[in-house]
Amino acid sequence: MARLNYVELATADTARDRAFYEAAFGWRMTEYGPSYAATSTGDVDLGIDGDLPAGTAPLPVIEVEDLEAAQAIVEAAGGVVTVAAFGFPGGRRFHFADPSGNVLAVMQAG
């Protein structure tokens, strides 16, 4: 079953925002390079991404077991792939726009 497992936020200063979330909520964040940090709770996690333009809408990430099957289903349902599947340290994912233009991502751990 697909589930929401991640939300990414744009940041202009990864270190500053990491310090904020750690101080405000007690979350521990791991750095994945100079412009990315994330929580790793195993529940719904938060990533902060300095490579996204400031003010970019949050990116919900949905976890699935089969990325290719999920992409086919998303496209058949009317979604439009906006970023082709790519690898990252936690697995693979693609981004899509729903019929209203909201951008989400689908990932497969691995």
N, C-alpha and C positions, 0 to 999 in steps of 0.2 A: 504494500500500500504506500502510495506517495504521501510524504509529510513535509510540512514546513520545518526546516532544520537550521536556517541561517538567515541573517539579515546583514547586508553590507551598507555602510554609510560612507559618504564622501568626507574627506577631511583635508584641510589645508595644512595641518600640522599633526602628523601621526603621533609624535612623542607627547605633545600637549594633550591631545584627546585621549590617548592611552592613560596618561596620568589622571585626567578628569574621571574617566569611567572606573578606574581602580579606586580613586579616592571617594567618589560619590556612591558607589555601589559595592565596593569590596571585590570587584571582579579581578581575576588574574588574567592578564593578556600575554600572549606569546608573540614576539616579533618574527615576521617572515620577510625580512629585508627591511630597508630603510623607510619604505612607504606603506607597509601593511602590518597590522597587528590584529589578533583575534582571541576571543575567549575559546576555551575547549572544555565545555562542561558535559557534552554528550546530549544535552537538551537542545533547545533553540539557542544558537550561539550568535555572537555579534562580531563582525569584521569591520575595521576602519581602513579605508583605502585612499591613500594620498595620490594615487594616479587618476582618480575620478575627479572631474571638475567640481569645485565647491558649489554647493547648492543642488547637486544632482539628487534626484529622488532616491529614497532607500531602495535597495535591490533585495526583494524576498527571494530566497533560494529554496527550491523544493527538492528533496532527496528521493530518488527512485532506485530500483534494483537494476533496470536495463535502460541505459541512456538512449540507445538507438530506437527501441520500441516506444519510449516516451516521446521522442522527437516526432516519430511518425504519427502518434496519437494527437499530439499538440497541433501539428500541421493539418491533420484531417479534421480537427475540431474548429479550425479557422485561425489558429495562431500563426504568426510569421516569425521565422527565425531571424534574429537581428545580429547575433554573433554565433558563428559556426562552433561546433564542439572543439574544445581545447583542453589540454591537460594542465593541472595545477598540483601543488604538493598534496592535496587531499583526495585527488581523483580526476574526474573529467566533468565538464559541464558545457551547456550551451545557453544562450539567452534568447528570449522570444518576446514579442509583443502580443498581448491579448487583443480581442476585437476592439476594445476601447483605447488601445495604445499604451496600456500599462506594461512596463518591462519587468519581467521576472527571469529567473534562471532555473535550470533543472540540472542537478548534479547526480553523479554516481560515484560513491566512495570507491577508493581503490588505491 
